[in-house]
Amino acid sequence: MSNVPENSVYSGPKSQNPNQRVTLSHLRQKHRASQPITMVTAYDYPAAVHLDTAAIDICLVGDSAAMVVHGHDTTLPITLDEMLVHCRAVARGAKTPLLIGDLPFGTYESGSNQAVDTAVRILKEGGMDAIKLEGGSPSRIFAAKAIVEAGIAVMGHVGLTPQAISVLGGFRPQGKNVASAVKVVETALALQEAGCFAVVLECVPAPVAAAATAALQIPTIGIGAGPFCSGQVLVYHDLLGMLQHPHHAKVTPKFCKQYAHVGNVINKALLEYKEDVANGSFPDALHSPYKISRTDADVFSNELQRLGLDKAASAASEAVQKMVTTK
Protein backbone atom coordinates (compact mmCIF):
# COMPACT_ATOMS: atom_id res chain seq x y z
CA MET A 1 0.00 0.00 0.00
CA SER A 2 1.26 3.46 -0.88
CA ASN A 3 2.55 5.99 1.59
CA VAL A 4 2.25 8.81 -0.95
CA PRO A 5 -0.53 11.26 -0.01
CA GLU A 6 -3.33 11.29 -2.59
CA ASN A 7 -3.36 15.08 -2.77
CA SER A 8 0.41 15.37 -3.15
CA VAL A 9 2.17 17.07 -6.04
CA TYR A 10 3.61 13.77 -7.17
CA SER A 11 1.74 10.72 -8.42
CA GLY A 12 -0.89 10.20 -5.75
CA PRO A 13 -1.47 6.76 -4.28
CA LYS A 14 0.19 3.77 -5.86
CA SER A 15 -1.87 0.75 -6.84
CA GLN A 16 -3.28 -1.14 -3.88
CA ASN A 17 -3.92 -4.24 -5.97
CA PRO A 18 -1.86 -7.02 -4.31
CA ASN A 19 -1.54 -8.74 -7.68
CA GLN A 20 0.31 -5.70 -9.01
CA ARG A 21 2.34 -4.25 -6.15
CA VAL A 22 5.21 -6.36 -4.81
CA THR A 23 4.88 -6.64 -1.04
CA LEU A 24 6.89 -8.19 1.79
CA SER A 25 4.48 -11.13 1.59
CA HIS A 26 5.43 -11.69 -2.05
CA LEU A 27 9.12 -11.59 -1.15
CA ARG A 28 8.63 -14.11 1.64
CA GLN A 29 6.79 -16.42 -0.74
CA LYS A 30 9.61 -16.21 -3.28
CA HIS A 31 12.17 -16.80 -0.56
CA ARG A 32 10.36 -19.87 0.77
CA ALA A 33 10.09 -21.22 -2.77
CA SER A 34 13.82 -20.52 -3.39
CA GLN A 35 12.92 -18.19 -6.26
CA PRO A 36 15.64 -15.56 -6.78
CA ILE A 37 14.68 -11.97 -5.95
CA THR A 38 15.62 -9.19 -8.39
CA MET A 39 16.56 -5.73 -7.18
CA VAL A 40 17.92 -2.70 -9.03
CA THR A 41 19.14 0.61 -7.63
CA ALA A 42 17.65 3.58 -9.49
CA TYR A 43 17.34 7.29 -8.88
CA ASP A 44 14.85 8.90 -11.28
CA TYR A 45 11.55 8.59 -13.12
CA PRO A 46 12.79 7.14 -16.46
CA ALA A 47 14.80 4.41 -14.73
CA ALA A 48 11.84 3.61 -12.49
CA VAL A 49 9.57 3.19 -15.51
CA HIS A 50 12.08 0.78 -17.04
CA LEU A 51 12.20 -1.27 -13.84
CA ASP A 52 8.42 -1.30 -13.76
CA THR A 53 8.26 -2.55 -17.36
CA ALA A 54 10.78 -5.30 -16.63
CA ALA A 55 8.83 -6.41 -13.52
CA ILE A 56 11.84 -6.07 -11.21
CA ASP A 57 10.87 -7.12 -7.68
CA ILE A 58 12.52 -4.32 -5.70
CA CYS A 59 13.68 -0.82 -6.58
CA LEU A 60 16.20 0.68 -4.18
CA VAL A 61 16.64 4.44 -4.19
CA GLY A 62 20.21 4.30 -2.96
CA ASP A 63 22.40 6.95 -1.41
CA SER A 64 24.87 5.93 -4.12
CA ALA A 65 23.05 8.66 -6.06
CA ALA A 66 25.66 10.89 -4.42
CA MET A 67 28.29 9.28 -6.65
CA VAL A 68 26.35 8.13 -9.70
CA VAL A 69 24.10 11.17 -10.19
CA HIS A 70 25.79 14.01 -8.29
CA GLY A 71 29.41 13.14 -9.06
CA HIS A 72 30.76 12.90 -5.50
CA ASP A 73 33.57 10.49 -4.65
CA THR A 74 31.62 8.89 -1.78
CA THR A 75 28.03 8.48 -0.65
CA LEU A 76 28.52 10.73 2.37
CA PRO A 77 27.59 14.18 0.98
CA ILE A 78 24.02 13.46 -0.11
CA THR A 79 21.37 15.03 2.13
CA LEU A 80 18.00 13.75 3.22
CA ASP A 81 16.25 16.43 1.18
CA GLU A 82 18.16 15.35 -1.93
CA MET A 83 17.27 11.72 -1.25
CA LEU A 84 13.61 12.66 -0.94
CA VAL A 85 13.70 14.27 -4.39
CA HIS A 86 15.06 11.04 -5.86
CA CYS A 87 12.53 8.96 -3.93
CA ARG A 88 9.58 10.98 -5.20
CA ALA A 89 10.79 10.77 -8.79
CA VAL A 90 11.13 6.99 -8.56
CA ALA A 91 7.74 6.66 -6.84
CA ARG A 92 6.12 8.37 -9.83
CA GLY A 93 7.53 5.85 -12.25
CA ALA A 94 7.64 2.48 -10.47
CA LYS A 95 4.14 1.22 -9.77
CA THR A 96 4.85 -2.46 -9.14
CA PRO A 97 8.27 -2.95 -7.47
CA LEU A 98 8.63 -2.71 -3.72
CA LEU A 99 10.21 0.71 -3.16
CA ILE A 100 13.03 1.07 -0.63
CA GLY A 101 14.76 4.32 0.29
CA ASP A 102 18.24 4.55 1.80
CA LEU A 103 18.74 6.51 5.00
CA PRO A 104 21.63 8.84 4.12
CA PHE A 105 24.66 9.31 6.34
CA GLY A 106 24.04 11.64 9.26
CA THR A 107 20.29 11.11 9.47
CA TYR A 108 20.00 8.16 11.87
CA GLU A 109 23.22 7.80 13.88
CA SER A 110 22.31 10.12 16.77
CA GLY A 111 19.65 7.91 18.29
CA SER A 112 16.43 6.05 17.79
CA ASN A 113 14.29 9.20 17.66
CA GLN A 114 16.34 10.66 14.83
CA ALA A 115 16.31 7.31 13.01
CA VAL A 116 12.53 6.94 13.27
CA ASP A 117 11.93 10.55 12.24
CA THR A 118 14.08 10.09 9.13
CA ALA A 119 12.43 6.80 8.22
CA VAL A 120 8.99 8.38 8.59
CA ARG A 121 9.96 11.15 6.16
CA ILE A 122 11.25 8.61 3.62
CA LEU A 123 7.83 6.97 3.61
CA LYS A 124 5.54 10.00 4.02
CA GLU A 125 7.41 12.47 1.83
CA GLY A 126 9.35 10.12 -0.43
CA GLY A 127 6.60 7.64 -1.21
CA MET A 128 8.71 4.62 -0.28
CA ASP A 129 7.40 1.32 1.10
CA ALA A 130 10.44 0.56 3.29
CA ILE A 131 13.87 1.89 4.22
CA LYS A 132 17.42 0.52 4.17
CA LEU A 133 20.17 1.34 6.62
CA GLU A 134 23.82 0.34 6.72
CA GLY A 135 25.99 -1.36 9.26
CA GLY A 136 25.86 -3.57 12.29
CA SER A 137 27.18 -1.47 15.15
CA PRO A 138 25.09 -1.68 18.31
CA SER A 139 23.68 1.80 17.72
CA ARG A 140 22.59 0.94 14.18
CA ILE A 141 21.09 -2.36 15.27
CA PHE A 142 19.15 -0.42 17.89
CA ALA A 143 18.07 2.10 15.22
CA ALA A 144 16.82 -0.71 12.98
CA LYS A 145 14.83 -2.18 15.87
CA ALA A 146 13.30 1.19 16.73
CA ILE A 147 12.25 1.81 13.14
CA VAL A 148 10.66 -1.64 12.87
CA GLU A 149 8.81 -1.07 16.14
CA ALA A 150 7.52 2.19 14.65
CA GLY A 151 5.81 0.12 11.97
CA ILE A 152 8.29 0.65 9.14
CA ALA A 153 9.87 -2.21 7.20
CA VAL A 154 13.68 -2.22 7.29
CA MET A 155 16.29 -3.79 5.02
CA GLY A 156 19.74 -4.18 6.58
CA HIS A 157 23.12 -3.89 4.86
CA VAL A 158 26.38 -5.60 5.89
CA GLY A 159 29.78 -6.32 4.39
CA LEU A 160 31.17 -3.30 2.58
CA THR A 161 29.11 -0.42 3.95
CA PRO A 162 30.05 2.71 1.95
CA GLN A 163 28.93 5.10 4.70
CA ALA A 164 31.64 3.61 6.94
CA ILE A 165 34.60 4.22 4.63
CA SER A 166 36.10 6.51 7.26
CA VAL A 167 36.68 3.59 9.62
CA LEU A 168 37.10 0.97 6.87
CA GLY A 169 39.87 2.97 5.21
CA GLY A 170 38.14 3.16 1.84
CA PHE A 171 35.89 0.95 -0.26
CA ARG A 172 37.26 -2.36 0.97
CA PRO A 173 35.70 -5.83 0.69
CA GLN A 174 34.81 -7.50 3.97
CA GLY A 175 34.86 -11.11 5.17
CA LYS A 176 38.25 -11.95 3.71
CA ASN A 177 39.62 -13.41 6.94
CA VAL A 178 38.04 -15.58 9.63
CA ALA A 179 37.26 -12.80 12.11
CA SER A 180 35.78 -10.55 9.45
CA ALA A 181 33.77 -13.40 7.90
CA VAL A 182 32.27 -14.37 11.26
CA LYS A 183 31.42 -10.73 11.92
CA VAL A 184 29.48 -10.53 8.62
CA VAL A 185 27.34 -13.51 9.61
CA GLU A 186 26.85 -12.33 13.19
CA THR A 187 25.88 -8.84 12.04
CA ALA A 188 23.37 -10.23 9.57
CA LEU A 189 21.84 -12.33 12.35
CA ALA A 190 21.65 -9.29 14.62
CA LEU A 191 19.81 -7.33 11.94
CA GLN A 192 17.39 -10.23 11.53
CA GLU A 193 16.83 -10.25 15.28
CA ALA A 194 16.15 -6.51 15.14
CA GLY A 195 13.30 -7.22 12.74
CA CYS A 196 14.81 -6.58 9.29
CA PHE A 197 12.92 -8.30 6.46
CA ALA A 198 16.07 -8.76 4.32
CA VAL A 199 19.80 -8.01 4.37
CA VAL A 200 22.07 -6.75 1.60
CA LEU A 201 25.49 -8.48 1.51
CA GLU A 202 27.99 -6.28 -0.31
CA CYS A 203 31.47 -7.24 -1.48
CA VAL A 204 32.04 -10.38 0.57
CA PRO A 205 33.44 -13.75 -0.59
CA ALA A 206 30.84 -16.17 -1.94
CA PRO A 207 31.33 -18.74 0.87
CA VAL A 208 30.68 -16.04 3.47
CA ALA A 209 27.51 -14.97 1.66
CA ALA A 210 26.44 -18.61 1.41
CA ALA A 211 26.95 -19.05 5.16
CA ALA A 212 24.95 -15.92 5.97
CA THR A 213 22.15 -16.97 3.63
CA ALA A 214 21.97 -20.40 5.26
CA ALA A 215 22.04 -18.93 8.77
CA LEU A 216 19.24 -16.44 8.16
CA GLN A 217 15.53 -17.00 7.85
CA ILE A 218 15.13 -13.81 5.80
CA PRO A 219 16.35 -13.16 2.24
CA THR A 220 19.87 -12.01 1.47
CA ILE A 221 20.44 -9.69 -1.49
CA GLY A 222 23.94 -9.91 -2.90
CA ILE A 223 26.03 -7.29 -4.65
CA GLY A 224 29.52 -8.51 -5.35
CA ALA A 225 28.79 -11.43 -3.02
CA GLY A 226 28.57 -14.38 -5.39
CA PRO A 227 25.70 -16.60 -6.55
CA PHE A 228 24.51 -18.08 -3.25
CA CYS A 229 22.30 -15.23 -2.02
CA SER A 230 18.50 -15.15 -2.13
CA GLY A 231 18.60 -12.38 -4.72
CA GLN A 232 20.86 -9.89 -6.46
CA VAL A 233 21.07 -6.12 -6.82
CA LEU A 234 22.96 -3.94 -9.28
CA VAL A 235 22.89 -0.22 -9.99
CA TYR A 236 20.85 0.73 -13.07
CA HIS A 237 23.65 2.83 -14.57
CA ASP A 238 26.24 0.10 -13.97
CA LEU A 239 24.37 -2.82 -15.50
CA LEU A 240 23.50 -0.72 -18.57
CA GLY A 241 27.06 0.51 -19.06
CA MET A 242 25.87 4.09 -18.80
CA LEU A 243 29.06 5.81 -17.60
CA GLN A 244 31.68 4.93 -20.18
CA HIS A 245 34.17 7.72 -20.83
CA PRO A 246 37.98 7.56 -20.66
CA HIS A 247 38.27 10.92 -18.91
CA HIS A 248 35.92 10.11 -16.03
CA ALA A 249 37.16 8.32 -12.93
CA LYS A 250 33.77 6.79 -12.13
CA VAL A 251 34.05 3.20 -13.35
CA THR A 252 31.73 0.22 -13.27
CA PRO A 253 32.55 -2.06 -10.30
CA LYS A 254 34.37 -5.24 -11.30
CA PHE A 255 31.60 -7.40 -9.85
CA CYS A 256 29.03 -5.85 -12.19
CA LYS A 257 28.00 -7.60 -15.39
CA GLN A 258 27.18 -5.07 -18.09
CA TYR A 259 24.06 -6.12 -19.95
CA ALA A 260 24.34 -3.24 -22.41
CA HIS A 261 26.74 -0.48 -23.40
CA VAL A 262 24.30 2.38 -23.34
CA GLY A 263 27.05 4.90 -22.67
CA ASN A 264 28.58 4.23 -26.09
CA VAL A 265 25.20 4.63 -27.77
CA ILE A 266 24.61 7.93 -25.93
CA ASN A 267 28.05 9.27 -26.87
CA LYS A 268 27.51 8.37 -30.54
CA ALA A 269 24.08 10.01 -30.58
CA LEU A 270 25.40 13.22 -29.01
CA LEU A 271 28.22 13.45 -31.55
CA GLU A 272 25.75 12.98 -34.42
CA TYR A 273 23.47 15.65 -32.94
CA LYS A 274 26.41 18.06 -32.59
CA GLU A 275 27.40 17.47 -36.23
CA ASP A 276 23.83 17.94 -37.52
CA VAL A 277 23.50 21.26 -35.70
CA ALA A 278 26.93 22.38 -36.88
CA ASN A 279 26.23 21.62 -40.54
CA GLY A 280 22.68 22.96 -40.46
CA SER A 281 20.91 19.68 -41.23
CA PHE A 282 18.98 19.79 -37.94
CA PRO A 283 16.31 20.90 -37.49
CA ASP A 284 14.92 20.33 -40.98
CA ALA A 285 11.32 20.78 -42.18
CA LEU A 286 10.33 17.41 -40.75
CA HIS A 287 11.42 18.52 -37.28
CA SER A 288 9.88 22.01 -37.51
CA PRO A 289 6.23 20.99 -37.10
CA TYR A 290 4.65 24.28 -36.02
CA LYS A 291 3.26 26.15 -39.03
CA ILE A 292 1.95 29.59 -39.86
CA SER A 293 -0.11 30.03 -43.01
CA ARG A 294 1.42 31.86 -45.95
CA THR A 295 -1.26 34.52 -45.64
CA ASP A 296 -0.59 35.09 -41.95
CA ALA A 297 3.15 35.06 -42.61
CA ASP A 298 2.75 37.88 -45.16
CA VAL A 299 0.59 39.89 -42.76
CA PHE A 300 3.17 39.24 -40.00
CA SER A 301 5.98 40.47 -42.26
CA ASN A 302 4.04 43.61 -43.23
CA GLU A 303 3.30 44.35 -39.56
CA LEU A 304 7.01 44.02 -38.75
CA GLN A 305 7.81 46.50 -41.55
CA ARG A 306 5.18 48.90 -40.20
CA LEU A 307 6.93 48.73 -36.84
CA GLY A 308 10.21 49.61 -38.49
CA LEU A 309 11.65 46.11 -38.07
CA ASP A 310 12.70 45.66 -41.67
CA LYS A 311 15.47 43.16 -40.89
CA ALA A 312 13.07 40.98 -38.90
CA ALA A 313 10.45 41.18 -41.65
CA SER A 314 12.97 40.09 -44.25
CA ALA A 315 14.14 37.18 -42.07
CA ALA A 316 10.55 36.00 -41.57
CA SER A 317 9.84 36.08 -45.32
CA GLU A 318 13.05 34.24 -46.15
CA ALA A 319 12.27 31.58 -43.52
CA VAL A 320 8.82 30.97 -45.02
CA GLN A 321 10.32 30.57 -48.48
CA LYS A 322 13.04 28.23 -47.22
CA MET A 323 10.62 25.98 -45.34
CA VAL A 324 8.44 25.74 -48.47
CA THR A 325 11.36 24.76 -50.71
CA THR A 326 12.77 22.19 -48.28
CA LYS A 327 9.58 20.18 -47.77
C-alpha positions in Angstrom: 0.0 0.0 0.0 1.3 3.5 -0.9 2.6 6.0 1.6 2.2 8.8 -1.0 -0.5 11.3 0.0 -3.3 11.3 -2.6 -3.4 15.1 -2.8 0.4 15.4 -3.2 2.2 17.1 -6.0 3.6 13.8 -7.2 1.7 10.7 -8.4 -0.9 10.2 -5.7 -1.5 6.8 -4.3 0.2 3.8 -5.9 -1.9 0.8 -6.8 -3.3 -1.1 -3.9 -3.9 -4.2 -6.0 -1.9 -7.0 -4.3 -1.5 -8.7 -7.7 0.3 -5.7 -9.0 2.3 -4.3 -6.1 5.2 -6.4 -4.8 4.9 -6.6 -1.0 6.9 -8.2 1.8 4.5 -11.1 1.6 5.4 -11.7 -2.0 9.1 -11.6 -1.2 8.6 -14.1 1.6 6.8 -16.4 -0.7 9.6 -16.2 -3.3 12.2 -16.8 -0.6 10.4 -19.9 0.8 10.1 -21.2 -2.8 13.8 -20.5 -3.4 12.9 -18.2 -6.3 15.6 -15.6 -6.8 14.7 -12.0 -6.0 15.6 -9.2 -8.4 16.6 -5.7 -7.2 17.9 -2.7 -9.0 19.1 0.6 -7.6 17.6 3.6 -9.5 17.3 7.3 -8.9 14.9 8.9 -11.3 11.6 8.6 -13.1 12.8 7.1 -16.5 14.8 4.4 -14.7 11.8 3.6 -12.5 9.6 3.2 -15.5 12.1 0.8 -17.0 12.2 -1.3 -13.8 8.4 -1.3 -13.8 8.3 -2.6 -17.4 10.8 -5.3 -16.6 8.8 -6.4 -13.5 11.8 -6.1 -11.2 10.9 -7.1 -7.7 12.5 -4.3 -5.7 13.7 -0.8 -6.6 16.2 0.7 -4.2 16.6 4.4 -4.2 20.2 4.3 -3.0 22.4 6.9 -1.4 24.9 5.9 -4.1 23.0 8.7 -6.1 25.7 10.9 -4.4 28.3 9.3 -6.6 26.3 8.1 -9.7 24.1 11.2 -10.2 25.8 14.0 -8.3 29.4 13.1 -9.1 30.8 12.9 -5.5 33.6 10.5 -4.7 31.6 8.9 -1.8 28.0 8.5 -0.6 28.5 10.7 2.4 27.6 14.2 1.0 24.0 13.5 -0.1 21.4 15.0 2.1 18.0 13.8 3.2 16.2 16.4 1.2 18.2 15.3 -1.9 17.3 11.7 -1.2 13.6 12.7 -0.9 13.7 14.3 -4.4 15.1 11.0 -5.9 12.5 9.0 -3.9 9.6 11.0 -5.2 10.8 10.8 -8.8 11.1 7.0 -8.6 7.7 6.7 -6.8 6.1 8.4 -9.8 7.5 5.9 -12.3 7.6 2.5 -10.5 4.1 1.2 -9.8 4.8 -2.5 -9.1 8.3 -3.0 -7.5 8.6 -2.7 -3.7 10.2 0.7 -3.2 13.0 1.1 -0.6 14.8 4.3 0.3 18.2 4.6 1.8 18.7 6.5 5.0 21.6 8.8 4.1 24.7 9.3 6.3 24.0 11.6 9.3 20.3 11.1 9.5 20.0 8.2 11.9 23.2 7.8 13.9 22.3 10.1 16.8 19.7 7.9 18.3 16.4 6.0 17.8 14.3 9.2 17.7 16.3 10.7 14.8 16.3 7.3 13.0 12.5 6.9 13.3 11.9 10.6 12.2 14.1 10.1 9.1 12.4 6.8 8.2 9.0 8.4 8.6 10.0 11.1 6.2 11.3 8.6 3.6 7.8 7.0 3.6 5.5 10.0 4.0 7.4 12.5 1.8 9.4 10.1 -0.4 6.6 7.6 -1.2 8.7 4.6 -0.3 7.4 1.3 1.1 10.4 0.6 3.3 13.9 1.9 4.2 17.4 0.5 4.2 20.2 1.3 6.6 23.8 0.3 6.7 26.0 -1.4 9.3 25.9 -3.6 12.3 27.2 -1.5 15.2 25.1 -1.7 18.3 23.7 1.8 17.7 22.6 0.9 14.2 21.1 -2.4 15.3 19.1 -0.4 17.9 18.1 2.1 15.2 16.8 -0.7 13.0 14.8 -2.2 15.9 13.3 1.2 16.7 12.2 1.8 13.1 10.7 -1.6 12.9 8.8 -1.1 16.1 7.5 2.2 14.7 5.8 0.1 12.0 8.3 0.7 9.1 9.9 -2.2 7.2 13.7 -2.2 7.3 16.3 -3.8 5.0 19.7 -4.2 6.6 23.1 -3.9 4.9 26.4 -5.6 5.9 29.8 -6.3 4.4 31.2 -3.3 2.6 29.1 -0.4 3.9 30.0 2.7 2.0 28.9 5.1 4.7 31.6 3.6 6.9 34.6 4.2 4.6 36.1 6.5 7.3 36.7 3.6 9.6 37.1 1.0 6.9 39.9 3.0 5.2 38.1 3.2 1.8 35.9 1.0 -0.3 37.3 -2.4 1.0 35.7 -5.8 0.7 34.8 -7.5 4.0 34.9 -11.1 5.2 38.3 -12.0 3.7 39.6 -13.4 6.9 38.0 -15.6 9.6 37.3 -12.8 12.1 35.8 -10.5 9.5 33.8 -13.4 7.9 32.3 -14.4 11.3 31.4 -10.7 11.9 29.5 -10.5 8.6 27.3 -13.5 9.6 26.8 -12.3 13.2 25.9 -8.8 12.0 23.4 -10.2 9.6 21.8 -12.3 12.4 21.7 -9.3 14.6 19.8 -7.3 11.9 17.4 -10.2 11.5 16.8 -10.2 15.3 16.2 -6.5 15.1 13.3 -7.2 12.7 14.8 -6.6 9.3 12.9 -8.3 6.5 16.1 -8.8 4.3 19.8 -8.0 4.4 22.1 -6.8 1.6 25.5 -8.5 1.5 28.0 -6.3 -0.3 31.5 -7.2 -1.5 32.0 -10.4 0.6 33.4 -13.7 -0.6 30.8 -16.2 -1.9 31.3 -18.7 0.9 30.7 -16.0 3.5 27.5 -15.0 1.7 26.4 -18.6 1.4 26.9 -19.0 5.2 25.0 -15.9 6.0 22.2 -17.0 3.6 22.0 -20.4 5.3 22.0 -18.9 8.8 19.2 -16.4 8.2 15.5 -17.0 7.8 15.1 -13.8 5.8 16.3 -13.2 2.2 19.9 -12.0 1.5 20.4 -9.7 -1.5 23.9 -9.9 -2.9 26.0 -7.3 -4.6 29.5 -8.5 -5.4 28.8 -11.4 -3.0 28.6 -14.4 -5.4 25.7 -16.6 -6.5 24.5 -18.1 -3.2 22.3 -15.2 -2.0 18.5 -15.2 -2.1 18.6 -12.4 -4.7 20.9 -9.9 -6.5 21.1 -6.1 -6.8 23.0 -3.9 -9.3 22.9 -0.2 -10.0 20.8 0.7 -13.1 23.6 2.8 -14.6 26.2 0.1 -14.0 24.4 -2.8 -15.5 23.5 -0.7 -18.6 27.1 0.5 -19.1 25.9 4.1 -18.8 29.1 5.8 -17.6 31.7 4.9 -20.2 34.2 7.7 -20.8 38.0 7.6 -20.7 38.3 10.9 -18.9 35.9 10.1 -16.0 37.2 8.3 -12.9 33.8 6.8 -12.1 34.0 3.2 -13.3 31.7 0.2 -13.3 32.6 -2.1 -10.3 34.4 -5.2 -11.3 31.6 -7.4 -9.9 29.0 -5.8 -12.2 28.0 -7.6 -15.4 27.2 -5.1 -18.1 24.1 -6.1 -20.0 24.3 -3.2 -22.4 26.7 -0.5 -23.4 24.3 2.4 -23.3 27.0 4.9 -22.7 28.6 4.2 -26.1 25.2 4.6 -27.8 24.6 7.9 -25.9 28.1 9.3 -26.9 27.5 8.4 -30.5 24.1 10.0 -30.6 25.4 13.2 -29.0 28.2 13.4 -31.5 25.8 13.0 -34.4 23.5 15.6 -32.9 26.4 18.1 -32.6 27.4 17.5 -36.2 23.8 17.9 -37.5 23.5 21.3 -35.7 26.9 22.4 -36.9 26.2 21.6 -40.5 22.7 23.0 -40.5 20.9 19.7 -41.2 19.0 19.8 -37.9 16.3 20.9 -37.5 14.9 20.3 -41.0 11.3 20.8 -42.2 10.3 17.4 -40.7 11.4 18.5 -37.3 9.9 22.0 -37.5 6.2 21.0 -37.1 4.7 24.3 -36.0 3.3 26.2 -39.0 2.0 29.6 -39.9 -0.1 30.0 -43.0 1.4 31.9 -46.0 -1.3 34.5 -45.6 -0.6 35.1 -42.0 3.1 35.1 -42.6 2.7 37.9 -45.2 0.6 39.9 -42.8 3.2 39.2 -40.0 6.0 40.5 -42.3 4.0 43.6 -43.2 3.3 44.3 -39.6 7.0 44.0 -38.8 7.8 46.5 -41.5 5.2 48.9 -40.2 6.9 48.7 -36.8 10.2 49.6 -38.5 11.6 46.1 -38.1 12.7 45.7 -41.7 15.5 43.2 -40.9 13.1 41.0 -38.9 10.4 41.2 -41.6 13.0 40.1 -44.3 14.1 37.2 -42.1 10.6 36.0 -41.6 9.8 36.1 -45.3 13.0 34.2 -46.2 12.3 31.6 -43.5 8.8 31.0 -45.0 10.3 30.6 -48.5 13.0 28.2 -47.2 10.6 26.0 -45.3 8.4 25.7 -48.5 11.4 24.8 -50.7 12.8 22.2 -48.3 9.6 20.2 -47.8 
